[in-house]
């Protein structure tokens, strides 16, 4: 299915649906290889910067256009509450359907095509835990050609899954990964997956690029000096910004600790802003997230680091929600977060208030087309709400086995029906 969008932003040449994704992973580094993926051969393509109607006003609050939603990791777009596109690109009205997708260890996937009520699941393996070939630390991204999910951490073997529709997934074969004209197969871990304006990036032993999510070639992108471990990777295609939460473990070329770098040219160059605090990202590969609305970036795990200028400068707010933050997203009014058993919201990323009490610990939360969905972990119990205030339990089509950890969560608008 080809995604379509309705937005007050300037249109891009490639119409994409939007994804709201919160990433969850582990603080352990891979056993083999460097996370910067410095080897490779093909050129880096610089994406086109896209304008936005969402930004900071002079008071520091984030202003939003009603009905417009930006992204956490993949693409961003907007739809009105009717769930239909005006069809301006074709002259024919197009029906849009909201869809939620989750991934967890074992190559576990779950998707809902009925606003979070029921979920279709699949697992490629029964391996669970932080250091297996099916650990889902690489995360989930949505872009040209559909969904891409990365698996594998510190173990022999890694996997990249692809689904055009978010329901039917394929474990990509060795011939999908080409270096210098030869198929060499995939690596042994996945540090991060991100969507760009017209392609995807995967950070592994190498850095891979794909324009369709299926066919991958090596690229000469790498992380900056001192970024020895990639802890979370987020792409914001409509803002043409790539954001990486990284760590220096040795203190070589950068003081030890966690820091954030941003790229305006799809990873060709990186910059580090001033004022960022290690505590905003120290457990981010295990819990927490990166989110963006307009030019405002949030990095949060409990403490919140906020940048009003695309990562150039940072302000630090100590536990503004009163505790840990498991996941970030946004709705039509501003930022949202999964904090304990509550959905909390903020118009500016500084002052937060409780919107709804779910009654169970949320691991991830997302919003699309007027509906919220959340999921617990371990155990993967889905929840949904039409207003963010009153929540009801969703239903999986199969019983979850073991202590399944949810690693990423997305909400997208797709063209037509899904599933």
C-alpha positions, 0 to 999 in steps of 0.5 A: 500500500502506498501511504498518502498524506494530508498536511498543511506543510509543503509537500515532498516529492515522495508522499509518506505516511507518518509514524510515531515511534518510541524506542526501548532497548538495553544499555549493553554494547555489542560484543563484536564490532564498532557501532559507528559502522565506519566502513562502506562504499556508496555515496551519501545522498543529502535529503531535502529540507521540508518546511513545517507549520509547527514550531516555538513561539516567543514564549517557549511553548510549542505551537501546533496546527490542528490536525497536524502530527509530526513523527518520532522516528520515521516519517511525519504527515497529517490527517484530519479526524475524518480519516480521509485525504483530499486526494490533491495529488490525484484528484480522487479522494483517498480513504486513510486507515490508522494502524499501530505496529509493535516489535519485541524480542524474538522477532515478535510483531503485532499490528492493529488495523481497528484503532487498537482494538484487536492485534495480529501477532507473529514471532520468528523465534522464541529467543528472548533477552538482551543478547541474542540474534533476535533482540529488537534493540535496533528499533522500528522505522516507517518510510519508503516501501513500508516498515523496517525493523532491526534485530540482533545484539552482541550475538552471532547473527542479526536480522532485518525484517521488512513489511510493506503493510506492517502485517506480513513480515519477511526476514531479508535474505543475504542477497538483500545486502550488497557491498561493492556489487557483491552480496555479503549478507547482514551483520551480527547486531543492529544499533539503530534503524531510521527513516530519512526523507527518501531512504532508510539507514541501518547502523551495524558493523557497516552502515546500510542505506535503502530506498525501498526497505528491501535492497541495501547497499553500504554507505560511507556514513559514520558516527562522529569521533568519540561516539563509541556506542549508538544507544538510540537513533531517530530520523525525522524526515519532514524536518530533515534531521537525524538524531543519535543518542550515543555514548563514550565509554573510554573517554577517548575523543570525547568525555565519558558519558552519554551525549546527543548529536544531530545531522542535517545531511543524513549522517554525512556530518554531525554536530553536538549542541551545548548544555546537554546532560548525561542523565537525560540519556543514560538509560535511553537504550533501555527506556526513554525516547527522542521526540521532535515537534517543529524545531523542538527536540526532547530527549527524556528518560526521567530528566528531560533535555529540551532543545528549541533549536534542532539540537544546538542548545539544550535546557535540562528539566529534572523529572518534570513528570515526577518519575521515569519516562518510558516513551515519548510521542505527540498528539495534535496538542503537543508532546505525550509520554508514557510515565508509569501507569499514566499518559502525561502531556505537555504543550512545550516539553517543560510543564507536564500534566496527567491526561489519563490513568491506564491502570498498568505500567505502560512501556510505549504509547502512540497517537494517530487520527484521534486514537491513542494506543499503549502497550505494556512490557514485559508481557505485551498487553495492548491498550487503547483510548479514544480520548487519552483519558479512559482506557480499555484493554485490546486483544492479541490473537495469540498468547504471549510466551515468556517475558516478552520485551517490547522494543518499539511502537509505531502509529501510521496512516496508510492508504485504504485498508490494512491487514 
